Amino acid sequence: MAKYDRFSWREKTTLIAVVAAASSFLAGLMLPINRHENHPSILLSATEELGNRNKDKSGTDINALMAQRDEAFNKVFAQLQQEEKNRNLTFSVPKGFQGKVFQEVKLNTNQKVIALTFDDGPSPQGTLQVLEILKKNNIKATFFMIGRNVKNFPHLAKAVVAEGHAVANHTWSHSYHHLNEAGAAREIDRTAAIIYETTGVKTALFRPPGGYLNNGLVAYARKKNYAVAMWSSDSRDYQRPSVPVFIKSALKGATSGGMVLMHDGGGNRTHTVQALPQLITEYQKRGYKFVSVPELLEMQDKEVKLAAGKK
C-alpha cells in the first residue's frame, strides 16, 4: 500500500488502466502462439522451414530458441497477471476528513470546482450511458455503489474503475431501517469486500442511503474512519423530473467544493441520462471544472498543509 501513497487519485487510476492494458496486449499476443501449436498454419510451417535452414547453416536450433523465448514471455505475462490480481490500491482519506460528515469542501482557491456523484449503481439501466457521457466530456466522477449490485454486475463496476472514476461505499442493500452495530457492519463491510474483490479498489468514502444519519450506518462508518460524503446540490432525479426541472434542482445550492447528487442505478434513469449533458454545459458556463470527491479532499488537504507550513 505504501508504494501507492505518493500518487494522486488520477495517477492511481491511470496505473490500473496501464496494467490492464498491458495484460490485454500480452494476452492478444499469446493467442496466435497457442492457436499455432494446435493448428499449424502456412506461416508457422514457413517459420519451421526457415528454422531448419538456419540450423543447417549455423548449427543453432532455432526452434529451441523460440521455445525459450516463449517460456520467458509466458513468465512475464504470468507475472503481470499476478500483479494485477494482487494490486492493493487504497484511495485513503486525509486525516482531517476521517470519521467526519461533510456536504462540501471549503477551498481558498479562486478556481471553481465541483464533484458529480452517482448513487445506487452499478446498473444496466444507467451506468454505461452515464460513463459514455462523462467520457465524451473528459470528466471524472464518483460512484457510490451498492454491494449487491457490484456482485450482480461486476463488469459494470470494473468499467467504472477502468474509466478512472472514484468508487465509494453505499451499503449492501440500500436499507433505510435502523441497524445495530452488527447489522451496520454487515452492510458496510460486505460492500467494501465485494468492491475490493471485484475492482481491486479499497475505498474510505461512504454515503448513507437516503442521507439518513441516525440509523446506525453513519455511526459505524465514522467508527471505521470513513469520510461520510453527503451532497450540496440535489438533482432529485429519483422523482424522474423533466430535464428543465432536473437542471434547476441540480444547480440550486451549487458552490465551489460542492457535490451534486444524481443516480445511475435504483430504477429507470432515462431522465438523468437525458439531462446530464445539459447539466455539464450549464456548470461549465458558470466557470466550474469537474473533479472526483477524493480529488476535492486532496485539494483541501494540500491547502491546509500549505497554510500550516507558512505559520
C-alpha positions in Angstrom: 0.0 0.0 0.0 2.8 2.4 0.9 4.2 2.5 -2.6 1.0 4.0 -3.9 0.6 6.7 -1.3 2.7 9.2 -3.3 0.3 9.0 -6.3 -2.8 11.2 -6.7 -6.2 9.7 -7.4 -5.9 10.3 -11.1 -2.4 8.7 -11.2 -3.6 5.7 -9.3 -6.5 5.1 -11.7 -4.1 5.6 -14.6 -1.9 2.9 -13.1 -4.8 0.4 -13.1 -5.5 1.2 -16.7 -1.9 0.7 -17.7 -1.7 -2.7 -16.0 -5.0 -3.8 -17.5 -3.9 -2.6 -21.0 -0.6 -4.4 -20.7 -2.3 -7.6 -19.7 -4.8 -7.4 -22.6 -2.0 -6.6 -25.1 0.1 -9.6 -24.0 -2.9 -11.9 -23.9 -3.6 -10.9 -27.5 -0.1 -11.7 -28.5 -0.3 -15.1 -26.8 -3.4 -16.3 -28.6 -1.8 -16.7 -32.0 1.0 -18.8 -30.5 -1.5 -21.1 -28.8 -3.5 -21.5 -32.0 -0.4 -22.4 -34.0 0.6 -25.1 -31.5 -2.7 -26.9 -32.2 -3.4 -25.9 -35.8 -0.1 -25.3 -37.8 -0.6 -22.6 -40.4 1.2 -21.8 -43.5 3.0 -19.0 -41.6 4.2 -21.4 -38.9 5.3 -24.0 -41.5 7.3 -21.4 -43.2 8.9 -20.4 -39.9 9.8 -24.0 -39.1 11.3 -24.4 -42.6 13.4 -21.3 -42.1 14.4 -22.6 -38.7 15.6 -25.8 -40.3 17.6 -24.0 -42.9 19.2 -21.8 -40.2 20.1 -24.9 -38.2 21.8 -26.5 -41.2 23.9 -23.4 -41.8 24.9 -22.4 -38.2 24.2 -25.5 -36.1 21.8 -23.5 -33.9 18.4 -25.0 -33.0 16.1 -22.1 -33.9 13.1 -24.0 -32.6 14.8 -24.4 -29.2 15.5 -20.6 -29.1 11.8 -19.9 -30.0 10.7 -22.2 -27.2 13.0 -20.4 -24.7 11.6 -17.1 -25.9 8.0 -18.3 -25.5 8.8 -19.6 -22.0 10.3 -16.2 -20.9 7.3 -14.4 -22.5 4.8 -16.6 -20.6 6.7 -15.9 -17.3 6.4 -12.1 -17.9 2.7 -12.5 -18.8 2.0 -14.6 -15.7 3.8 -12.0 -13.5 1.7 -9.2 -14.9 -1.5 -11.1 -14.3 -0.4 -11.8 -10.7 0.5 -8.2 -10.1 -2.9 -7.1 -11.4 -4.7 -9.7 -9.3 -2.8 -8.7 -6.1 -2.9 -5.0 -6.6 -3.8 -3.2 -3.4 -4.8 0.3 -4.3 -6.1 2.3 -1.3 -7.5 5.7 -2.0 -7.1 7.0 1.5 -9.0 9.9 3.1 -6.9 12.8 4.5 -6.9 12.7 8.3 -9.0 15.8 8.6 -11.9 14.0 6.9 -11.6 10.6 8.7 -14.8 9.9 10.7 -16.3 13.2 9.6 -19.6 14.0 7.8 -19.4 16.8 5.1 -21.6 18.2 2.4 -19.0 20.3 0.7 -15.3 21.1 0.9 -14.1 24.6 1.7 -11.4 25.8 -0.7 -9.5 29.0 -0.7 -8.6 28.8 -4.4 -10.3 31.1 -6.9 -10.8 28.1 -9.2 -14.4 26.8 -9.2 -14.6 23.0 -8.8 -17.5 20.7 -8.2 -17.9 16.9 -8.0 -20.6 14.9 -9.9 -21.7 11.9 -7.9 -23.9 9.0 -8.8 -25.6 6.6 -6.4 -27.3 3.2 -6.3 -25.3 1.5 -9.2 -23.8 -0.2 -10.9 -26.9 -0.8 -13.0 -27.7 -1.9 -16.6 -30.3 0.9 -16.7 -27.9 3.8 -16.4 -24.2 3.1 -15.6 -22.9 2.6 -19.1 -24.8 5.6 -20.5 -23.5 7.8 -17.8 -20.0 6.6 -18.3 -20.2 7.4 -22.0 -21.4 11.0 -21.4 -18.6 11.5 -18.8 -16.0 10.1 -21.2 -17.1 12.5 -24.0 -16.7 15.4 -21.7 -13.5 14.2 -20.1 -15.0 14.2 -16.6 -14.1 12.1 -13.6 -17.0 11.5 -11.2 -17.6 9.5 -8.0 -19.9 6.4 -8.0 -21.4 5.4 -4.6 -22.0 1.7 -5.2 -24.5 -0.8 -3.7 -22.7 -4.0 -2.7 -25.3 -6.4 -4.1 -25.3 -4.6 -7.4 -21.5 -4.9 -7.6 -22.0 -8.6 -7.1 -24.7 -8.9 -9.8 -23.0 -6.6 -12.3 -19.2 -6.9 -11.8 -18.4 -5.9 -15.4 -20.1 -2.6 -14.8 -18.1 -1.9 -11.6 -14.9 -2.8 -13.4 -15.9 -0.4 -16.2 -16.3 2.5 -13.8 -12.8 1.9 -12.4 -11.3 1.3 -15.8 -12.6 4.8 -16.9 -10.7 6.4 -14.0 -13.7 7.2 -11.7 -13.8 7.1 -7.9 -15.7 4.3 -6.2 -17.4 4.6 -2.8 -19.4 2.6 -0.4 -23.3 2.9 -0.4 -24.1 -0.2 1.7 -25.0 -3.7 0.6 -28.8 -3.4 0.3 -29.7 0.3 0.5 -31.7 -0.2 3.6 -33.2 2.7 5.5 -34.0 0.7 8.6 -32.3 1.3 11.9 -29.5 -1.2 12.4 -27.4 -2.2 15.4 -23.6 -2.2 15.0 -23.5 -5.8 13.8 -26.1 -5.1 11.1 -24.4 -1.9 10.1 -21.1 -3.7 9.9 -22.6 -6.3 7.5 -24.0 -3.6 5.2 -20.7 -1.7 5.0 -18.0 -4.3 5.4 -19.6 -6.7 2.8 -19.8 -3.9 0.3 -16.2 -2.9 0.9 -15.2 -6.5 0.4 -17.0 -7.0 -2.8 -15.8 -3.7 -4.3 -12.2 -4.8 -3.5 -12.7 -8.3 -4.7 -14.2 -7.1 -8.0 -12.2 -4.0 -8.8 -9.1 -4.2 -6.6 -10.0 -0.8 -5.0 -10.2 -0.1 -1.3 -12.4 3.0 -0.6 -12.7 5.0 2.6 -15.7 7.1 1.3 -19.2 6.3 2.4 -22.7 7.8 1.7 -25.7 6.6 3.7 -28.8 5.7 1.7 -31.4 8.4 1.7 -29.0 10.7 3.6 -30.1 9.2 6.9 -27.6 10.0 9.6 -29.1 8.3 12.6 -30.0 4.7 11.7 -26.7 3.2 12.8 -24.9 3.2 9.5 -23.1 6.5 9.8 -22.1 5.8 13.4 -20.4 2.6 12.3 -18.8 4.3 9.2 -17.4 7.0 11.4 -16.0 4.5 13.8 -14.2 2.9 10.9 -12.8 6.3 9.8 -14.8 6.6 6.7 -15.4 10.0 5.3 -19.1 10.4 5.1 -19.9 12.3 1.9 -23.3 13.9 1.6 -24.2 16.5 -1.1 -24.7 20.2 -1.5 -26.9 20.0 -4.6 -29.7 17.5 -5.2 -30.9 16.8 -8.8 -33.9 15.0 -7.4 -33.7 12.6 -10.3 -35.3 9.9 -8.1 -38.5 11.8 -8.8 -37.9 11.4 -12.6 -38.3 15.1 -13.3 -38.3 16.8 -16.7 -34.9 18.0 -18.0 -35.6 21.7 -17.1 -36.6 20.7 -13.5 -33.6 18.4 -13.2 -31.2 21.2 -14.3 -32.8 23.7 -11.9 -32.6 21.4 -9.0 -29.0 20.3 -9.7 -27.8 23.9 -10.0 -29.6 25.0 -6.8 -27.1 25.3 -4.0 -24.1 24.8 -6.3 -20.9 26.0 -4.8 -17.2 25.5 -5.4 -16.1 22.4 -3.5 -19.6 21.0 -3.6 -21.1 17.7 -4.6 -24.0 17.0 -6.9 -26.3 14.1 -6.1 -27.5 12.0 -9.0 -28.2 8.3 -9.7 -27.0 5.8 -12.2 -29.0 3.0 -10.5 -32.1 2.3 -8.4 -34.6 2.4 -11.3 -35.1 3.9 -14.7 -32.5 6.6 -15.1 -33.5 7.8 -18.6 -34.2 11.3 -17.3 -30.7 11.5 -15.7 -29.1 10.4 -18.9 -31.1 12.9 -21.0 -30.3 15.8 -18.6 -26.7 15.1 -17.8 -25.1 16.6 -20.9 -27.0 19.9 -20.5 -26.2 20.0 -16.8 -22.5 19.7 -17.6 -22.8 22.5 -20.1 -24.6 24.7 -17.6 -21.9 24.2 -14.9 -19.2 24.9 -17.5 -20.9 28.2 -18.4 -20.7 29.2 -14.8 -17.0 28.5 -14.8 -16.9 25.2 -13.0 -14.4 22.4 -13.5 -15.2 18.8 -12.5 -13.3 16.7 -10.1 -13.9 13.5 -8.1 -14.7 13.6 -4.4 -11.2 12.2 -3.5 -9.7 15.0 -5.5 -11.8 17.5 -3.6 -10.4 16.1 -0.3 -6.9 16.2 -1.6 -7.2 19.8 -2.7 -8.3 20.9 0.7 -5.7 18.8 2.4 -3.0 20.4 0.4 -4.3 23.9 1.3 -4.3 23.0 5.0 -0.8 21.7 4.8 0.4 24.7 2.8 -1.2 27.1 5.3 0.4 25.2 8.2 3.8 25.4 6.5 3.6 29.2 6.3 3.0 29.6 10.0 
